[in-house]
Amino acid sequence: MAQLFTLNAQPSTGAIAMFNFKEAAKVAGATVPRSSDGTTYNASGDQITTGASGAGGMANTNAWFALVLPDGRSYTIQRMTVDIAWRVKYSVSAGFTGGSPSATRVPSATDEGVVKGAGTDASPTGANLFNTNNTYYQHMMFTNAAPYAFYCVQIAIGGGASQLFAWLHDPLTNYDLLDQDPTIVYISDTGTGGVLQVTNYASGSSGPFGWLKYGLAGATFQRIPALTYSDSSGQIIPTNCPTNPHSGVDDEFPVPYGRKTALGVPVGWKGLGTLARWRGQDRSTPSLIDLDPTGSPAQVKNRLVVGHVSLPWDGATALVI
């Protein structure tokens, strides 16, 4: 399995950022079986050829595409009237082949869940994915073999603590064998602040989505927050675990996911993430780290610190901020 990176891109608009996302996914093996530029519906392929407006453009009102990962999990992504507002749906296996797709209407799936935005396919409403145009760098990683994972994050130009957007598709381990969709999907809520910090990522109102009881009675697509590690005095991980006493490196930890009773049924354990890791210690700004400074070559920067988590990095490219 290879990790394919697109790093330090500087899209001038949210539409270009989403076009970049689509193209990077296709390089890793994803397909676009149907799409529209907001005027012309293509029922058998990718109509979106540019991030600009006009024919074939992503920057048109109601332009959309269906994206299918090689394992059959899929999304529909639709632009609203402005470049920062989008509607995103997720399907495990049924695929977006139903409904009444058209130039302005996405298809439906029998197992779809809305990850971002609201409304209906006939009357969609969006939610802000991106911040103000031309204010961020875009970083992405897609795997090209199972288990298929990806992330797309935006970080403010000039650095600082602000992470403006995060989309994670995180395959799980340590899940129940009856779980037919051991996957977490996270698209951050709006545009400013620490989108990958505990206050958002571990929240029952703004945290990740996933299926509980998929394929069983009572199946529900709902928030399944990241969980933290605590002792009797409170939260230890992330943010309150010092560097390793032996090597002096920053320690990192698997991210558990689950839904507590107070959030409403169905509830319970989901699994451990394989993409994002909780950080033992905070870093005030996005940065790169080396988790094995004794390795060869030394100081390979193989993780990107974003908020309270880290994500894979290519080990060679400098982070532009």
Summary of the structure (lengths in Angstrom):
residues: 321
radius of gyration: 19.2
end to end distance: 28.8
largest distance: 60.8
contacts: 1080
relative contact order: 0.13
helix: 7%
strand: 39%
